[in-house]
């Protein structure tokens, strides 16, 4: 049984720890916590702003997601969540500009659902990518089980045991939960150096990354950019592999990781991840 002195010392230590890690009281507290991971992001230029709602209200629950779809919002409300942290826009364009949607019934229904239920939507794109290491990339590595394969100075490049492109493609399909993946390159191509540029980083970055890897795994492509580079390379004895997973599926693991990262930092607040899922069906 502890002595009085030991008991007081333990209590004092617990009090210090409690002061060091205060429970988030407001939605803004949670937003501030997320922003602290990347203090160099410019508040004046970032797209990571509150899209709907009052962040001064007490936080009742947090949901992370790749995209705050109508279905995701419904599920969040059902869970008692009043803060949705989304990675991508809520209102169908990069800046979430809504003047052109003022009388659109789809936009109005979505905004009304959020406002009537007191749900705040905050975007966490720039801050989570600017984190060191990149929060999305970290989540993808954890999903693949490749944390030990990532280069220390670049988590978006991995060196794995040599694997044929056909086998690696099936692995990616299963891990990301895709109905299908699109693949370019010889099926037997041995893949050791793997680039992970999930999401939609643009053709130039993808093409530049292809110069140093055997295969590149991406979220989405413009079909006149990276795909044509890979096709032309095959005609010039410079084969490369390209695996296209889909934008939503490729970045969802990073937002799943955000939920895991948040949980211990806001004790007493429910935190969950609500997946967006693949928007397409295939026939």
C-alpha positions in Angstrom: 0.0 0.0 0.0 1.5 3.4 -1.0 2.6 5.8 1.7 0.9 9.3 2.0 4.0 10.8 0.4 3.9 8.3 -2.5 0.2 8.9 -2.9 0.6 12.7 -3.1 3.5 12.4 -5.5 1.4 10.1 -7.8 -1.5 12.5 -7.6 0.7 15.5 -8.4 2.2 13.7 -11.4 -1.3 12.8 -12.6 -2.4 16.4 -12.2 0.6 17.6 -14.2 -0.1 15.1 -16.9 -3.8 16.2 -17.0 -2.7 19.8 -17.4 -0.3 18.9 -20.1 -2.9 17.0 -22.1 -6.2 18.8 -21.4 -9.4 17.2 -22.8 -10.7 19.0 -25.9 -13.8 21.0 -25.0 -14.7 22.6 -28.2 -14.6 21.6 -31.8 -12.1 24.4 -32.4 -9.9 22.7 -29.8 -9.8 19.6 -32.0 -9.1 21.6 -35.1 -6.3 23.5 -33.4 -4.8 20.2 -32.3 -4.8 18.9 -35.9 -3.3 22.2 -37.2 -0.4 21.9 -34.7 1.2 19.1 -36.6 2.2 21.4 -39.5 2.8 24.9 -38.1 4.3 26.1 -41.4 1.1 25.8 -43.4 -0.2 29.3 -44.3 -3.6 30.0 -42.8 -4.1 32.6 -45.6 -3.7 30.1 -48.4 -4.8 26.8 -47.1 -8.1 25.1 -48.1 -8.3 23.6 -44.6 -11.2 25.8 -43.3 -14.5 25.2 -41.6 -17.0 24.6 -44.4 -20.2 24.5 -42.3 -21.1 25.0 -38.7 -20.0 26.7 -35.5 -16.7 25.4 -34.2 -17.1 27.1 -30.8 -19.7 24.5 -29.7 -18.7 21.6 -27.4 -17.4 18.6 -29.3 -19.6 15.5 -28.8 -17.9 13.2 -31.3 -15.5 13.3 -34.2 -15.6 11.4 -37.5 -12.8 11.3 -40.0 -13.4 10.5 -43.6 -12.0 10.9 -47.1 -15.0 12.8 -48.2 -18.1 14.1 -46.4 -20.7 12.5 -48.6 -24.4 12.7 -47.8 -24.2 9.1 -46.6 -21.2 9.8 -44.4 -23.0 12.7 -42.8 -26.1 10.6 -42.1 -23.9 7.9 -40.5 -22.1 10.6 -38.4 -25.4 12.0 -37.2 -26.5 8.5 -36.2 -23.4 8.1 -34.2 -23.9 11.4 -32.3 -20.9 13.1 -34.1 -20.9 16.8 -34.5 -17.5 17.3 -36.1 -16.6 15.7 -39.5 -13.0 16.0 -40.6 -12.8 15.5 -44.3 -9.8 15.2 -46.5 -11.4 16.5 -49.7 -14.0 19.1 -50.6 -17.6 18.9 -49.4 -19.2 21.0 -52.1 -17.8 19.6 -55.4 -14.9 21.9 -56.0 -11.4 22.4 -54.6 -12.2 25.7 -52.8 -15.7 24.7 -51.7 -17.1 27.8 -53.5 -20.9 27.7 -53.3 -22.1 30.8 -55.0 -22.7 28.8 -58.2 -24.7 26.2 -56.3 -27.1 28.7 -54.5 -30.3 27.2 -55.9 -29.0 23.7 -56.6 -31.3 21.1 -54.8 -28.5 18.6 -54.2 -26.3 21.3 -52.5 -29.2 22.7 -50.6 -30.2 19.3 -49.2 -26.6 18.5 -48.1 -26.1 21.9 -46.4 -29.5 21.7 -44.7 -28.8 18.3 -43.3 -25.6 19.6 -41.7 -27.1 22.8 -40.4 -30.2 21.2 -38.9 -28.1 18.7 -37.0 -25.5 21.1 -35.8 -22.7 19.3 -37.6 -19.4 21.1 -38.3 -17.3 20.1 -41.4 -13.6 21.0 -41.4 -11.3 20.0 -44.1 -7.9 18.6 -43.2 -5.9 18.2 -46.4 -2.9 20.6 -46.4 -2.1 20.1 -42.7 -2.2 16.3 -42.8 -0.1 16.1 -45.9 2.4 18.6 -44.5 2.8 16.7 -41.3 6.3 15.0 -41.0 5.9 12.3 -41.9 2.9 12.8 -44.2 -0.2 11.6 -42.4 -1.8 10.1 -45.5 1.4 8.3 -46.6 1.8 7.0 -43.0 -1.7 5.5 -43.1 -1.1 3.9 -46.5 2.1 2.3 -45.2 0.3 0.9 -42.2 -2.4 -0.6 -44.4 0.1 -2.3 -46.7 2.3 -3.5 -43.8 5.2 -1.7 -45.4 6.4 0.7 -42.7 9.7 -1.2 -42.5 10.2 -1.0 -46.3 9.8 2.8 -46.6 12.9 4.9 -47.1 13.7 6.9 -43.9 13.8 10.2 -45.8 10.8 9.5 -48.1 7.9 7.4 -46.9 6.4 7.5 -50.4 9.2 5.3 -51.8 9.7 1.7 -50.6 12.1 -1.1 -51.4 10.3 -4.5 -51.2 11.3 -8.1 -52.0 11.1 -8.6 -55.8 7.5 -9.2 -56.8 6.0 -9.7 -60.3 3.8 -6.8 -61.3 0.8 -9.1 -61.7 1.2 -10.4 -58.1 1.7 -6.9 -56.7 -1.4 -5.6 -58.5 -3.5 -8.3 -56.8 -2.0 -7.4 -53.4 -2.9 -3.8 -53.9 -6.4 -4.6 -55.0 -7.0 -6.7 -51.9 -5.3 -4.3 -49.4 -7.2 -1.3 -50.6 -10.5 -3.2 -50.9 -10.9 -2.3 -54.6 -13.3 -3.9 -56.9 -10.7 -3.5 -59.6 -7.3 -1.8 -60.2 -6.0 -0.6 -63.5 -2.5 -1.8 -64.4 0.1 -1.0 -67.1 3.3 -2.8 -67.6 4.5 -6.4 -68.3 2.8 -8.8 -65.9 6.2 -10.5 -65.1 8.0 -7.2 -64.5 10.0 -7.6 -61.2 9.1 -4.9 -58.8 11.4 -3.9 -56.0 11.4 -0.1 -56.0 7.8 1.0 -55.4 6.6 4.6 -55.5 3.4 5.5 -53.6 1.8 8.7 -54.9 -1.8 8.2 -53.8 -4.5 10.7 -54.4 -4.2 13.0 -57.5 -0.7 14.6 -57.4 -0.7 15.4 -61.2 1.1 14.0 -64.2 4.4 15.8 -63.8 5.1 14.5 -60.3 4.0 11.0 -61.3 6.3 11.0 -64.4 9.2 12.4 -62.4 8.7 9.7 -59.7 8.6 6.9 -62.4 12.3 7.7 -63.2 13.4 6.1 -59.9 11.1 3.2 -59.4 10.0 -0.1 -61.0 6.3 0.6 -60.4 4.2 3.5 -59.3 1.0 3.1 -57.3 -1.3 6.1 -57.7 -4.8 7.2 -56.9 -5.9 8.6 -60.2 -4.4 9.8 -63.5 -5.1 11.9 -66.5 -5.0 9.5 -69.4 -3.0 11.7 -71.7 -0.2 12.2 -69.1 1.3 9.4 -67.0 -0.3 6.6 -68.9 1.1 7.8 -72.2 4.6 8.2 -70.7 4.4 4.5 -69.5 3.1 3.3 -72.9 5.9 5.2 -74.8 8.5 3.9 -72.4 7.5 0.3 -73.1 8.3 0.9 -76.8 11.7 2.2 -75.9 12.9 -0.7 -73.7 12.1 1.2 -70.5 9.2 -0.7 -69.0 7.6 0.6 -65.9 4.6 -0.6 -63.9 1.6 1.6 -63.1 -1.1 0.6 -60.7 -4.2 2.9 -60.5 -6.2 2.2 -57.3 -8.7 5.1 -57.4 -8.5 8.4 -55.6 -10.9 7.7 -52.7 -9.6 4.2 -51.9 -6.0 5.2 -52.1 -6.2 8.0 -49.5 -8.9 6.6 -47.2 -6.2 4.8 -45.1 -4.6 8.1 -44.2 -7.8 9.4 -42.8 -8.3 6.1 -40.9 -4.9 6.8 -39.4 -6.0 10.3 -38.4 -8.8 8.8 -36.3 -6.3 6.5 -34.6 -3.9 9.5 -34.0 -6.7 11.6 -32.5 -8.1 9.1 -30.1 -5.5 9.3 -27.4 -5.2 13.1 -27.8 -8.8 13.8 -27.0 -9.7 11.4 -24.2 -13.4 11.2 -23.3 -14.5 12.1 -26.9 -15.6 9.4 -29.3 -13.6 9.3 -32.4 -14.3 7.0 -35.4 -13.5 6.7 -39.0 -16.4 6.5 -41.5 -15.1 5.3 -44.9 -16.4 7.0 -48.1 -15.9 3.9 -50.3 -15.5 3.6 -54.0 -18.0 5.8 -55.8 -18.2 3.6 -58.9 -19.7 0.2 -59.7 -18.2 -1.7 -62.6 -20.1 -3.6 -65.4 
